[in-house]
């Protein structure tokens, strides 16, 4: 199978292709940034909730979810 990067873009469509690639790059970077900020916030909230012994069953999964979001944002 051919990948989308293997195809040649016609000269007349190249400006649209360049704008599309720029837009996808910007959305990818913004998505990763939001994911990392949300992951850090959930980790902090989970650790704060875990400090009280009663909230530990809720805080530990919340902190682990934040950690997994942070890992997803990095890789």
N, CA, C and O atoms as CSV, one atom per row, in Angstrom:
chain,resi,resn,atom,element,x,y,z
A,1,UNK,N,N,0.832,-1.178,0.000
A,1,UNK,CA,C,0.000,0.000,0.000
A,1,UNK,C,C,0.880,1.247,0.000
A,1,UNK,O,O,1.969,1.268,0.574
A,2,UNK,N,N,0.393,2.238,-0.634
A,2,UNK,CA,C,1.139,3.484,-0.690
A,2,UNK,C,C,0.703,4.388,0.444
A,2,UNK,O,O,-0.473,4.459,0.799
A,3,UNK,N,N,1.655,5.053,0.983
A,3,UNK,CA,C,1.401,6.001,2.062
A,3,UNK,C,C,1.011,7.350,1.470
A,3,UNK,O,O,1.290,7.613,0.301
A,4,UNK,N,N,0.372,8.205,2.259
A,4,UNK,CA,C,-0.058,9.507,1.744
A,4,UNK,C,C,1.128,10.415,1.420
A,4,UNK,O,O,0.990,11.350,0.631
A,5,UNK,N,N,2.295,10.150,2.022
A,5,UNK,CA,C,3.461,10.977,1.730
A,5,UNK,C,C,4.161,10.528,0.451
A,5,UNK,O,O,5.029,11.239,-0.056
A,6,UNK,N,N,3.796,9.352,-0.080
A,6,UNK,CA,C,4.425,8.854,-1.299
A,6,UNK,C,C,3.869,9.522,-2.553
A,6,UNK,O,O,4.535,9.533,-3.588
A,7,UNK,N,N,2.696,10.063,-2.481
A,7,UNK,CA,C,2.052,10.633,-3.663
A,7,UNK,C,C,2.623,12.000,-3.997
A,7,UNK,O,O,3.050,12.753,-3.121
A,8,UNK,N,N,2.618,12.291,-5.265
A,8,UNK,CA,C,3.040,13.605,-5.734
A,8,UNK,C,C,1.839,14.544,-5.713
A,8,UNK,O,O,0.750,14.177,-6.155
A,9,UNK,N,N,2.038,15.741,-5.206
A,9,UNK,CA,C,0.974,16.739,-5.161
A,9,UNK,C,C,1.075,17.581,-6.428
A,9,UNK,O,O,2.148,18.094,-6.747
A,10,UNK,N,N,-0.037,17.726,-7.155
A,10,UNK,CA,C,0.009,18.583,-8.351
A,10,UNK,C,C,0.367,20.023,-7.979
A,10,UNK,O,O,0.083,20.496,-6.879
A,11,UNK,N,N,0.990,20.689,-8.924
A,11,UNK,CA,C,1.493,22.040,-8.678
A,11,UNK,C,C,0.359,23.002,-8.333
A,11,UNK,O,O,0.532,23.876,-7.484
A,12,UNK,N,N,-0.777,22.856,-8.968
A,12,UNK,CA,C,-1.891,23.766,-8.705
A,12,UNK,C,C,-2.498,23.556,-7.321
A,12,UNK,O,O,-3.076,24.484,-6.755
A,13,UNK,N,N,-2.374,22.355,-6.771
A,13,UNK,CA,C,-2.945,22.064,-5.456
A,13,UNK,C,C,-1.941,22.240,-4.324
A,13,UNK,O,O,-2.291,22.081,-3.155
A,14,UNK,N,N,-0.703,22.566,-4.658
A,14,UNK,CA,C,0.321,22.661,-3.626
A,14,UNK,C,C,0.024,23.717,-2.554
A,14,UNK,O,O,0.283,23.439,-1.383
A,15,UNK,N,N,-0.500,24.905,-2.871
A,15,UNK,CA,C,-0.804,25.864,-1.795
A,15,UNK,C,C,-1.838,25.323,-0.792
A,15,UNK,O,O,-1.706,25.541,0.412
A,16,UNK,N,N,-2.854,24.628,-1.284
A,16,UNK,CA,C,-3.846,24.040,-0.391
A,16,UNK,C,C,-3.223,22.934,0.470
A,16,UNK,O,O,-3.537,22.797,1.652
A,17,UNK,N,N,-2.348,22.162,-0.142
A,17,UNK,CA,C,-1.656,21.099,0.580
A,17,UNK,C,C,-0.763,21.686,1.678
A,17,UNK,O,O,-0.706,21.146,2.782
A,18,UNK,N,N,-0.078,22.772,1.382
A,18,UNK,CA,C,0.805,23.402,2.373
A,18,UNK,C,C,-0.003,23.987,3.534
A,18,UNK,O,O,0.392,23.855,4.693
A,19,UNK,N,N,-1.121,24.626,3.229
A,19,UNK,CA,C,-1.965,25.175,4.290
A,19,UNK,C,C,-2.528,24.044,5.143
A,19,UNK,O,O,-2.586,24.163,6.367
A,20,UNK,N,N,-2.943,22.949,4.509
A,20,UNK,CA,C,-3.480,21.802,5.239
A,20,UNK,C,C,-2.423,21.192,6.165
A,20,UNK,O,O,-2.717,20.846,7.309
A,21,UNK,N,N,-1.209,21.064,5.669
A,21,UNK,CA,C,-0.123,20.509,6.499
A,21,UNK,C,C,0.199,21.429,7.670
A,21,UNK,O,O,0.453,20.950,8.775
A,22,UNK,N,N,0.192,22.748,7.447
A,22,UNK,CA,C,0.435,23.703,8.519
A,22,UNK,C,C,-0.675,23.637,9.565
A,22,UNK,O,O,-0.402,23.675,10.765
A,23,UNK,N,N,-1.906,23.541,9.122
A,23,UNK,CA,C,-3.042,23.450,10.036
A,23,UNK,C,C,-2.981,22.174,10.870
A,23,UNK,O,O,-3.233,22.217,12.074
A,24,UNK,N,N,-2.655,21.054,10.261
A,24,UNK,CA,C,-2.562,19.805,11.024
A,24,UNK,C,C,-1.401,19.851,12.010
A,24,UNK,O,O,-1.506,19.293,13.102
A,25,UNK,N,N,-0.309,20.496,11.657
A,25,UNK,CA,C,0.820,20.628,12.575
A,25,UNK,C,C,0.434,21.470,13.793
A,25,UNK,O,O,0.747,21.111,14.929
A,26,UNK,N,N,-0.251,22.594,13.547
A,26,UNK,CA,C,-0.665,23.477,14.644
A,26,UNK,C,C,-1.648,22.760,15.561
A,26,UNK,O,O,-1.521,22.844,16.783
A,27,UNK,N,N,-2.621,22.061,14.997
A,27,UNK,CA,C,-3.592,21.334,15.815
A,27,UNK,C,C,-2.937,20.202,16.593
A,27,UNK,O,O,-3.339,19.914,17.720
A,28,UNK,N,N,-1.954,19.569,16.019
A,28,UNK,CA,C,-1.231,18.505,16.710
A,28,UNK,C,C,-0.472,19.058,17.909
A,28,UNK,O,O,-0.499,18.462,18.985
A,29,UNK,N,N,0.199,20.180,17.738
A,29,UNK,CA,C,0.961,20.787,18.834
A,29,UNK,C,C,0.025,21.288,19.939
A,29,UNK,O,O,0.300,21.089,21.123
A,30,UNK,N,N,-1.072,21.933,19.557
A,30,UNK,CA,C,-2.026,22.435,20.546
A,30,UNK,C,C,-2.674,21.275,21.299
A,30,UNK,O,O,-2.878,21.363,22.510
A,31,UNK,N,N,-2.994,20.202,20.602
A,31,UNK,CA,C,-3.574,19.030,21.255
A,31,UNK,C,C,-2.630,18.410,22.262
A,31,UNK,O,O,-3.051,18.026,23.353
A,32,UNK,N,N,-1.368,18.307,21.913
A,32,UNK,CA,C,-0.382,17.765,22.851
A,32,UNK,C,C,-0.207,18.671,24.061
A,32,UNK,O,O,-0.054,18.188,25.183
A,33,UNK,N,N,-0.230,19.980,23.840
A,33,UNK,CA,C,-0.086,20.926,24.940
A,33,UNK,C,C,-1.270,20.844,25.903
A,33,UNK,O,O,-1.084,20.826,27.120
A,34,UNK,N,N,-2.475,20.795,25.362
A,34,UNK,CA,C,-3.664,20.679,26.207
A,34,UNK,C,C,-3.656,19.352,26.956
A,34,UNK,O,O,-4.014,19.300,28.133
A,35,UNK,N,N,-3.254,18.294,26.287
A,35,UNK,CA,C,-3.196,16.980,26.930
A,35,UNK,C,C,-2.184,16.970,28.071
A,35,UNK,O,O,-2.449,16.385,29.121
A,36,UNK,N,N,-1.052,17.594,27.888
A,36,UNK,CA,C,-0.048,17.610,28.956
A,36,UNK,C,C,-0.489,18.485,30.125
A,36,UNK,O,O,-0.265,18.119,31.279
A,37,UNK,N,N,-1.109,19.627,29.856
A,37,UNK,CA,C,-1.593,20.489,30.932
A,37,UNK,C,C,-2.700,19.794,31.715
A,37,UNK,O,O,-2.726,19.863,32.944
A,38,UNK,N,N,-3.610,19.127,31.019
A,38,UNK,CA,C,-4.679,18.397,31.686
A,38,UNK,C,C,-4.126,17.233,32.500
A,38,UNK,O,O,-4.615,16.954,33.595
A,39,UNK,N,N,-3.115,16.554,31.975
A,39,UNK,CA,C,-2.487,15.460,32.710
A,39,UNK,C,C,-1.822,15.933,33.991
A,39,UNK,O,O,-1.954,15.291,35.032
A,40,UNK,N,N,-1.110,17.046,33.923
A,40,UNK,CA,C,-0.458,17.584,35.129
A,40,UNK,C,C,-1.503,18.020,36.150
A,40,UNK,O,O,-1.335,17.792,37.348
A,41,UNK,N,N,-2.581,18.649,35.680
A,41,UNK,CA,C,-3.634,19.096,36.597
A,41,UNK,C,C,-4.310,17.908,37.274
A,41,UNK,O,O,-4.590,17.959,38.471
A,42,UNK,N,N,-4.575,16.846,36.527
A,42,UNK,CA,C,-5.195,15.666,37.119
A,42,UNK,C,C,-4.253,14.970,38.096
A,42,UNK,O,O,-4.692,14.449,39.121
A,43,UNK,N,N,-2.971,14.962,37.781
A,43,UNK,CA,C,-2.016,14.372,38.724
A,43,UNK,C,C,-1.981,15.156,40.033
A,43,UNK,O,O,-1.982,14.565,41.112
A,44,UNK,N,N,-1.949,16.470,39.940
A,44,UNK,CA,C,-1.921,17.306,41.149
A,44,UNK,C,C,-3.210,17.116,41.949
A,44,UNK,O,O,-3.174,16.990,43.173
A,45,UNK,N,N,-4.346,17.097,41.254
A,45,UNK,CA,C,-5.624,16.910,41.955
A,45,UNK,C,C,-5.690,15.524,42.592
A,45,UNK,O,O,-6.181,15.384,43.712
A,46,UNK,N,N,-5.209,14.512,41.901
A,46,UNK,CA,C,-5.216,13.165,42.456
A,46,UNK,C,C,-4.319,13.027,43.669
A,46,UNK,O,O,-4.680,12.355,44.636
A,47,UNK,N,N,-3.166,13.649,43.629
A,47,UNK,CA,C,-2.258,13.608,44.785
A,47,UNK,C,C,-2.857,14.376,45.954
A,47,UNK,O,O,-2.741,13.944,47.101
A,48,UNK,N,N,-3.492,15.504,45.680
A,48,UNK,CA,C,-4.116,16.288,46.752
A,48,UNK,C,C,-5.273,15.524,47.386
A,48,UNK,O,O,-5.449,15.569,48.604
A,49,UNK,N,N,-6.056,14.830,46.581
A,49,UNK,CA,C,-7.162,14.042,47.123
A,49,UNK,C,C,-6.641,12.833,47.896
A,49,UNK,O,O,-7.243,12.425,48.889
A,50,UNK,N,N,-5.523,12.257,47.445
A,50,UNK,CA,C,-4.958,11.092,48.111
A,50,UNK,C,C,-4.400,11.443,49.487
A,50,UNK,O,O,-4.290,10.569,50.347
A,51,UNK,N,N,-4.054,12.685,49.702
A,51,UNK,CA,C,-3.525,13.080,51.010
A,51,UNK,C,C,-4.526,12.810,52.131
A,51,UNK,O,O,-4.133,12.502,53.256
A,52,UNK,N,N,-5.798,12.922,51.828
A,52,UNK,CA,C,-6.785,12.509,52.823
A,52,UNK,C,C,-7.025,11.014,52.625
A,52,UNK,O,O,-7.211,10.557,51.498
A,53,UNK,N,N,-7.021,10.276,53.688
A,53,UNK,CA,C,-7.133,8.816,53.599
A,53,UNK,C,C,-8.478,8.412,53.014
A,53,UNK,O,O,-8.573,7.399,52.320
A,54,UNK,N,N,-9.512,9.188,53.285
A,54,UNK,CA,C,-10.848,8.857,52.794
A,54,UNK,C,C,-10.916,8.984,51.265
A,54,UNK,O,O,-11.611,8.207,50.611
A,55,UNK,N,N,-10.204,9.950,50.702
A,55,UNK,CA,C,-10.253,10.179,49.263
A,55,UNK,C,C,-9.277,9.353,48.465
A,55,UNK,O,O,-9.205,9.505,47.245
A,56,UNK,N,N,-8.520,8.481,49.111
A,56,UNK,CA,C,-7.506,7.696,48.407
A,56,UNK,C,C,-8.077,6.808,47.303
A,56,UNK,O,O,-7.451,6.701,46.248
A,57,UNK,N,N,-9.234,6.165,47.489
A,57,UNK,CA,C,-9.766,5.346,46.379
A,57,UNK,C,C,-10.108,6.155,45.134
A,57,UNK,O,O,-10.151,5.598,44.037
A,58,UNK,N,N,-10.347,7.432,45.276
A,58,UNK,CA,C,-10.627,8.281,44.117
A,58,UNK,C,C,-9.355,8.960,43.619
A,58,UNK,O,O,-9.180,9.147,42.415
A,59,UNK,N,N,-8.472,9.328,44.537
A,59,UNK,CA,C,-7.280,10.092,44.180
A,59,UNK,C,C,-6.241,9.299,43.423
A,59,UNK,O,O,-5.601,9.822,42.510
A,60,UNK,N,N,-6.062,8.032,43.792
A,60,UNK,CA,C,-5.038,7.218,43.122
A,60,UNK,C,C,-5.384,6.973,41.655
A,60,UNK,O,O,-4.512,7.160,40.806
A,61,UNK,N,N,-6.622,6.560,41.305
A,61,UNK,CA,C,-6.938,6.433,39.871
A,61,UNK,C,C,-6.884,7.762,39.121
A,61,UNK,O,O,-6.526,7.798,37.944
A,62,UNK,N,N,-7.237,8.846,39.796
A,62,UNK,CA,C,-7.183,10.163,39.158
A,62,UNK,C,C,-5.744,10.555,38.847
A,62,UNK,O,O,-5.459,11.081,37.772
A,63,UNK,N,N,-4.843,10.300,39.782
A,63,UNK,CA,C,-3.430,10.609,39.549
A,63,UNK,C,C,-2.846,9.712,38.467
A,63,UNK,O,O,-2.033,10.164,37.661
A,64,UNK,N,N,-3.250,8.450,38.438
A,64,UNK,CA,C,-2.738,7.555,37.407
A,64,UNK,C,C,-3.275,7.937,36.032
A,64,UNK,O,O,-2.556,7.821,35.040
A,65,UNK,N,N,-4.523,8.389,35.956
A,65,UNK,CA,C,-5.065,8.872,34.686
A,65,UNK,C,C,-4.301,10.108,34.199
A,65,UNK,O,O,-4.007,10.238,33.011
A,66,UNK,N,N,-3.989,11.001,35.118
A,66,UNK,CA,C,-3.195,12.167,34.751
A,66,UNK,C,C,-1.808,11.793,34.272
A,66,UNK,O,O,-1.281,12.394,33.336
A,67,UNK,N,N,-1.211,10.789,34.921
A,67,UNK,CA,C,0.112,10.326,34.491
A,67,UNK,C,C,0.053,9.723,33.093
A,67,UNK,O,O,0.934,9.971,32.269
A,68,UNK,N,N,-0.979,8.937,32.826
A,68,UNK,CA,C,-1.113,8.333,31.497
A,68,UNK,C,C,-1.370,9.395,30.422
A,68,UNK,O,O,-0.885,9.265,29.298
A,69,UNK,N,N,-2.121,10.431,30.754
A,69,UNK,CA,C,-2.320,11.525,29.799
A,69,UNK,C,C,-1.010,12.259,29.526
A,69,UNK,O,O,-0.738,12.652,28.392
A,70,UNK,N,N,-0.214,12.440,30.550
A,70,UNK,CA,C,1.073,13.103,30.374
A,70,UNK,C,C,2.017,12.273,29.516
A,70,UNK,O,O,2.728,12.812,28.667
A,71,UNK,N,N,2.024,10.975,29.734
A,71,UNK,CA,C,2.853,10.084,28.908
A,71,UNK,C,C,2.381,10.119,27.462
A,71,UNK,O,O,3.195,10.125,26.539
A,72,UNK,N,N,1.056,10.142,27.263
A,72,UNK,CA,C,0.509,10.196,25.897
A,72,UNK,C,C,0.891,11.502,25.218
A,72,UNK,O,O,1.140,11.516,24.012
A,73,UNK,N,N,0.941,12.574,25.950
A,73,UNK,CA,C,1.303,13.864,25.361
A,73,UNK,C,C,2.768,13.898,24.958
A,73,UNK,O,O,3.130,14.552,23.979
A,74,UNK,N,N,3.606,13.201,25.703
A,74,UNK,CA,C,5.035,13.216,25.398
A,74,UNK,C,C,5.395,12.296,24.239
A,74,UNK,O,O,6.306,12.599,23.469
A,75,UNK,N,N,4.699,11.191,24.109
A,75,UNK,CA,C,5.024,10.220,23.054
A,75,UNK,C,C,3.880,10.126,22.133
A,75,UNK,O,O,3.928,9.367,21.165
